[in-house]
Amino acid sequence: MRLERAAAAAALAIALSLLAACGGGSAGGIKKQDGATQKQEAARTRTDLGQKYMQQGKLEIALENLTKALEYDPSYVDAHTVIAVLYETINEPVKAGEHYKRATELKVKGGAEANNYGWFLCREGRYDESQTYFDRALADPFYQTPVVALTNSGTCLLKAGKRDEAEARLRLALERNPGDVETLIQLASLAYDKGEYLKARGFMQRFESASPPPRPDALMLGRNIELRLGNGTAASEYTRRLLQGFPDSEQARALNVQGSS
């Protein structure tokens, strides 16, 4: 999932220190914070805690903290983003979409927030809507990772069957970052769909040279490319890696069905 979150470094430690200082009064020359500032700091603290609990798999506690964060500060963008991810994790896409969208409303020119919502819309099959938000992300001059939005846009266009538009976006992403693994695998998939198997192999080789973690969709694609090129040995190696490394994946199950039929 190519999401982004603009979280402040060491937010938890900073927030806790500030709250502790408030609890100790104004001793030591520390000024007492007003109510609004205290709520903002509390929201940051709760958001950071929520994310940490998510990473530990404690989703119920994470949700409690993130809900509390938004009670403290309903306009805190990071809280909306993190709770959206959590709602997706627990299969509540309606609530997830509401929070992704709210983040874009609170930070209208935010590239990361627009990309996050665009990618969510793409996953929901709302392809045309998603492009509006990818374009918004790319219009942000301060957006630090435009390649992510370009690749997500191209991937979504490919899912929508718009190959030429998809290729244009993916090629632009590759120009900006020739080693981006997600761009390379999507271009390999696009070339395969177009019957350009040698080109697909070239993108796949570049993808594997970048040493990303193995993933079942890439292994299946590599297998299929080599089969089309008549290289049974290479195809068998991809198959072995897929079945051994990801036996419970959708791709492995498909191969097992083929083998038993």
For each residue, the residues with C-beta under 8 A, 3 or more apart:
1: 119
2: 115 119 148 151 152 182
3: 81 85 115 116 119
4: 112 115 116 145 148
5: 78 81 82 112
6: 77 78 110 112
7: 11 47 48 51 78
8: 11 14 44
9:
10: 13 14
11: 7 8 14 15 44 45 47 48
12: 15 16 45 48 49 52
13: 10 16 17
14: 8 10 11 17 18
15: 11 12 18 19 41 42 44 45 48
16: 12 13 19 20 45
17: 13 14 20 21
18: 14 15 21 22 33 41
19: 15 16 22 23 38 41 42 45
20: 16 17 23 24
21: 17 18 24 28 30
22: 18 19 32 33 38
23: 19 20
24: 20 21 27 28 30
25: 32
26: 29 30 31 32
27: 24 30
28: 21 24
29: 26
30: 21 24 26 27
31: 26
32: 22 25 26
33: 18 22 37 38 41
34: 37 38
35: 38 39
36: 39 40
37: 33 34 40 41
38: 19 22 33 34 35 41 42
39: 35 36 42 43 72 73
40: 36 37 43 44 72 73 76
41: 15 18 19 33 37 38 44 45
42: 15 19 38 39 45 46 69 72 73
43: 39 40 46 47 69 70 72 73 76 79
44: 8 11 15 40 41 47 48 69 76 78
45: 11 12 15 16 19 41 42 48 49 69
46: 42 43 49 50 65 66 68 69 72 79
47: 7 11 43 44 50 51 65 66 69 76 78 79 82
48: 7 11 12 15 44 45 51 52
49: 12 45 46 52 53 62 65
50: 46 47 53 54 62 63 64 65 66 69 79 82 83 86
51: 7 47 48 54 55 62 82
52: 12 48 49 55 56 62
53: 49 50 56 58 59 61 62 65
54: 50 51 57 58 59 62 82 85 86 89
55: 51 52
56: 52 53
57: 54
58: 53 54 61 62
59: 53 54 62 63 86 89 90
60: 63 64
61: 53 58 64 65
62: 49 50 51 52 53 54 58 59 65 66 86
63: 50 59 60 66 67 83 86 90
64: 50 60 61 67 68
65: 46 47 49 50 53 61 62 68 69
66: 46 47 50 62 63 69 70 79 82 83 86
67: 63 64 70 71 83
68: 46 64 65 71 72
69: 42 43 44 45 46 47 50 65 66 72 73 76 79 83
70: 43 66 67 73 74 76 79 80 83
71: 67 68 74
72: 39 40 42 43 46 68 69 76
73: 39 40 42 43 69 70 76 79
74: 70 71
75: 106
76: 40 43 44 47 69 70 72 73 79 80
77: 6 80 81 103 106 107 110 113
78: 5 6 7 44 47 81 82
79: 43 46 47 50 66 69 70 73 76 82 83
80: 70 76 77 83 84 99 100 102 103 106
81: 3 5 77 78 84 85 99 100 103 113 116
82: 5 47 50 51 54 66 78 79 85 86
83: 50 63 66 67 69 70 79 80 86 87 99
84: 80 81 87 88 95 96 97 98 99 100 103 116 120
85: 3 54 81 82 88 89 96
86: 50 54 59 62 63 66 82 83 89 90
87: 83 84 90 92 93 95 96 99
88: 84 85 91 92 93 96 120
89: 54 59 85 86
90: 59 63 86 87
91: 88
92: 87 88 95 96
93: 87 88 96 97 124
94: 97 98
95: 84 87 92 98 99
96: 84 85 87 88 92 93 99 100 120
97: 84 93 94 100 101 117 120 121 124
98: 84 94 95 101 102
99: 80 81 83 84 87 95 96 102 103
100: 80 81 84 96 97 103 104 113 116 117 120
101: 97 98 104 105 117
102: 80 98 99 105 106
103: 77 80 81 84 99 100 106 107 110 113 116 117
104: 100 101 107 108 110 113 114 117 133 136
105: 101 102 108
106: 75 77 80 102 103 113
107: 77 103 104 110 113
108: 104 105
109: 136 139 140
110: 6 77 103 104 107 113 114 140 143
111: 114 115 136 137 138 139 140 142 143 144 145 146 149
112: 4 5 6 115 116 137 143 145
113: 77 81 100 103 104 106 107 110 116 117
114: 104 110 111 117 118 133 134 136 137 140 149
115: 2 3 4 111 112 118 119 133 134 137 143 145 148 149 152
116: 3 4 81 84 100 103 112 113 119 120
117: 97 100 101 103 104 113 114 120 121 133
118: 114 115 121 122 130 131 132 133 134 136 137 149 152 153 156
119: 1 2 3 115 116 122 123 130 152 156
120: 84 88 96 97 100 116 117 123 124
121: 97 117 118 124 126 127 129 130 133
122: 118 119 125 126 127 130 152 155 156 159
123: 119 120
124: 93 97 120 121
125: 122
126: 121 122 129 130
127: 121 122 130 131 156 157 159 160
128: 131 132 160
129: 121 126 132 133
130: 118 119 121 122 126 127 133 134 152 153 156
131: 118 127 128 134 135 153 156 157
132: 118 128 129 135 136
133: 104 114 115 117 118 121 129 130 136 137
134: 114 115 118 130 131 137 138 149 150 152 153 156
135: 131 132 138 139 153
136: 104 109 111 114 118 132 133 139 140
137: 111 112 114 115 118 133 134 140 143 146 149
138: 111 134 135 143 146 149 150 153
139: 109 111 135 136
140: 109 110 111 114 136 137 143
141:
142: 111
143: 110 111 112 115 137 138 140 146 149
144: 111
145: 4 111 112 115 148 149
146: 111 137 138 143 149 150 176
147: 150 151 173 176 177 180 183
148: 2 4 115 145 151 152 182
149: 111 114 115 118 134 137 138 143 145 146 152 153
150: 134 138 146 147 153 154 169 170 172 173 176 183
151: 2 147 148 154 155 169 170 173 180 182 183 186
152: 2 115 118 119 122 130 134 148 149 155 156
153: 118 130 131 134 135 138 149 150 156 157 169
154: 150 151 157 158 165 166 167 168 169 170 173 183 186
155: 122 151 152 158 159 166 170 182 186
156: 118 119 122 127 130 131 134 152 153 159 160
157: 127 131 153 154 160 162 163 165 166 169
158: 154 155 161 162 163 166 186 189 190 193
159: 122 127 155 156
160: 127 128 156 157
161: 158
162: 157 158 165 166
163: 157 158 166 167 190 193 194
164: 167 168
165: 154 157 162 168 169
166: 154 155 157 158 162 163 169 170 186 190
167: 154 163 164 170 171 187 190
168: 154 164 165 171 172
169: 150 151 153 154 157 165 166 172 173
170: 150 151 154 155 166 167 173 174 183 186 187 190
171: 167 168 174 175 187
172: 150 168 169 175 176
173: 147 150 151 154 169 170 176 177 180 183
174: 170 171 177 178 180 183 184 187
175: 171 172 178
176: 146 147 150 172 173
177: 147 173 174 180 183
178: 174 175
179: 184 206 210
180: 147 151 173 174 177 183 184
181: 184 185 207 210 212
182: 2 148 151 155 185 186
183: 147 150 151 154 170 173 174 177 180 186 187
184: 174 179 180 181 187 188 203 204 206 207 210
185: 181 182 188 189 203 204 207 217 218 221
186: 151 154 155 158 166 170 182 183 189 190
187: 167 170 171 174 183 184 190 191 203
188: 184 185 191 192 200 201 203 204 207 221 225
189: 158 185 186 192 193 200 221
190: 158 163 166 167 170 186 187 193 194
191: 187 188 194 196 197 199 200 203
192: 188 189 195 196 197 200 221 224 225 228
193: 158 163 189 190
194: 163 190 191
195: 192
196: 191 192 199 200
197: 191 192 200 201 225 228 229
198: 201 202 229
199: 191 196 202 203
200: 188 189 191 192 196 197 203 204 221 225
201: 188 197 198 204 205 225 226 229
202: 198 199 205 206
203: 184 185 187 188 191 199 200 206 207
204: 184 185 188 200 201 207 208 218 221 222 225
205: 201 202 208 209
206: 179 184 202 203 209 210
207: 181 184 185 188 203 204 210 212 218
208: 204 205 211 212 222
209: 205 206
210: 179 181 184 206 207
211: 208
212: 181 207 208 215 218
213:
214: 218 219 241 245 246
215: 212 218 219 246
216: 219 220 242 245 246 249 250 251 252
217: 185 220 221 251
218: 185 204 207 212 214 215 221 222
219: 214 215 216 222 223 238 241 242 245 246 251
220: 216 217 223 224 238 242 251 254 255
221: 185 188 189 192 200 204 217 218 224 225
222: 204 208 218 219 225 226 234 238
223: 219 220 226 227 235 238 239 242
224: 192 220 221 227 228 235
225: 188 192 197 200 201 204 221 222 228 229
226: 201 222 223 229 231 232 234 235 238
227: 223 224 230 231 232 235
228: 192 197 224 225
229: 197 198 201 225 226
230: 227
231: 226 227 234 235
232: 226 227 235 236
233: 236 237
234: 222 226 231 237 238
235: 223 224 226 227 231 232 238 239
236: 232 233 239 240
237: 233 234 240 241
238: 219 220 222 223 226 234 235 241 242
239: 223 235 236 242 243 255
240: 236 237 243 244
241: 214 219 237 238 244 245
242: 216 219 220 223 238 239 245 246 249 251 252 255
243: 239 240 246 247 252 255 256
244: 240 241 247
245: 214 216 219 241 242
246: 214 215 216 219 242 243 249 251 252
247: 243 244 252
248: 252 253
249: 216 242 246 252 253
250: 216 253 254
251: 216 217 219 220 242 246 254 255
252: 216 242 243 246 247 248 249 255 256
253: 248 249 250 256 257
254: 220 250 251 257 258
255: 220 239 242 243 251 252 258 259
256: 243 252 253 259 260
257: 253 254 260 261
258: 254 255 261
259: 255 256
260: 256 257
261: 257 258
